Amino acid sequence: MAFTFFFRDAQTLNLAIDHFLPYIQSRRTITIWSAGCAMGQEPYTFAILLRERMGPNLFRNVKIYATDIDTYNQYVQVIGTGRYPEKDLQRIPPDIFNQYFKTDPEDPGFVYISDEIKNAVQFQKHDLLTFEPVRTGIQMIICKNVLLHFSAEERLLVWNMFWTALESGGFILHEHTQKIPEELEGKFTRIVMNAQIFRKPEPI
Ligand SMILES: C[S@@+](CC[C@H](N)C(=O)[O-])C[C@H]1O[C@@H](n2cnc3c(N)ncnc32)[C@H](O)[C@@H]1O
């Protein structure tokens, strides 16, 4: 089972949102790709944080494509139903828990995520090592704690695939402990010093 949890690295996700919101404020569709999303904790956390900052009207424009290799065909079911053990949600602030989760009436040990959040996230089985993007014209890619398992050559190919998938000006968010390959010099601009948040430069 993949290691992940709700509200993991929420500080970095919120920092990315600080920079992202002015960029997407007048968009009718906001397309985000959570690559290597495990059982949905990362895309659902990002959806909740965005909903908190955007409010219900603008949030309706958000679509998060959550993908994973999903080796054992489990994630499609979990993410599709948005049902999680209540004990997995202990890190969530109580007000967030009360607003976005409800107890399963048939099993009080489990909760369902709200339809508003669930409807913003769509799971798709996808192998990053095909080097084919799930779509192009994306405004934000989140890929954390996935590429460290790949070879240097594979990482470079995946980063180039992300470059193709992003629109010019789009954002990419990576885990703090990894550097991006030196060969990508000029293809991405790091926008903060305290987190691995990059943008694809817009043409001059
Ligand atoms: C440690 S989890 C990270 C989950 C989440 N991104 C986070 O940071 O909490 C790594 C995930 O990468 C997925 N993964 C591994 N190889 C992959 C590949 N080739 N394509 C897509 N996903 C992959 C695994 O299935 C697993 O769910």
The ligand as an SDF file (V2000), in Angstrom:
LIG
                    3D

 27 29  0  0  0  0  0  0  0  0999 V2000
    4.4650    7.2810   -2.0380 C   0  0  0  0  0  0  0  0  0  0  0  0
    3.0720    7.3430   -3.0810 S   0  0  0  0  0  0  0  0  0  0  0  0
    2.8800    9.1390   -3.2120 C   0  0  0  0  0  0  0  0  0  0  0  0
    1.4530    9.5580   -3.1000 C   0  0  0  0  0  0  0  0  0  0  0  0
    1.2560   11.0680   -3.0940 C   0  0  0  0  0  0  0  0  0  0  0  0
    1.6980   11.6600   -4.3200 N   0  0  0  0  0  0  0  0  0  0  0  0
    1.9550   11.7140   -1.9230 C   0  0  0  0  0  0  0  0  0  0  0  0
    2.9440   12.4210   -2.1010 O   0  0  0  0  0  0  0  0  0  0  0  0
    1.5080   11.4950   -0.7900 O   0  0  0  0  0  0  0  0  0  0  0  0
    3.7450    6.9080   -4.6660 C   0  0  0  0  0  0  0  0  0  0  0  0
    2.6740    6.5640   -5.7110 C   0  0  0  0  0  0  0  0  0  0  0  0
    3.2860    6.5240   -6.9970 O   0  0  0  0  0  0  0  0  0  0  0  0
    2.6460    5.5120   -7.7480 C   0  0  0  0  0  0  0  0  0  0  0  0
    3.4770    5.1080   -8.8930 N   0  0  0  0  0  0  0  0  0  0  0  0
    4.6280    4.3710   -8.8570 C   0  0  0  0  0  0  0  0  0  0  0  0
    5.0660    4.1670  -10.1110 N   0  0  0  0  0  0  0  0  0  0  0  0
    4.1990    4.8020  -10.9460 C   0  0  0  0  0  0  0  0  0  0  0  0
    4.1290    4.9370  -12.3580 C   0  0  0  0  0  0  0  0  0  0  0  0
    5.0330    4.3680  -13.1710 N   0  0  0  0  0  0  0  0  0  0  0  0
    3.1010    5.6380  -12.8880 N   0  0  0  0  0  0  0  0  0  0  0  0
    2.1680    6.2090  -12.0660 C   0  0  0  0  0  0  0  0  0  0  0  0
    2.1800    6.1040  -10.7280 N   0  0  0  0  0  0  0  0  0  0  0  0
    3.1900    5.3940  -10.1640 C   0  0  0  0  0  0  0  0  0  0  0  0
    2.4480    4.3960   -6.7260 C   0  0  0  0  0  0  0  0  0  0  0  0
    1.4570    3.4740   -7.1680 O   0  0  0  0  0  0  0  0  0  0  0  0
    2.0450    5.1880   -5.4860 C   0  0  0  0  0  0  0  0  0  0  0  0
    0.6460    5.2950   -5.3770 O   0  0  0  0  0  0  0  0  0  0  0  0
  1  2  1  0
  2  3  1  0
  2 10  1  0
  3  4  1  0
  4  5  1  0
  5  6  1  0
  5  7  1  0
  7  8  2  0
  7  9  1  0
 10 11  1  0
 11 12  1  0
 11 26  1  0
 12 13  1  0
 13 14  1  0
 13 24  1  0
 14 15  1  0
 14 23  1  0
 15 16  2  0
 16 17  1  0
 17 18  1  0
 17 23  2  0
 18 19  1  0
 18 20  2  0
 20 21  1  0
 21 22  2  0
 22 23  1  0
 24 25  1  0
 24 26  1  0
 26 27  1  0
M  CHG  2   2   1   9  -1
M  END
$$$$
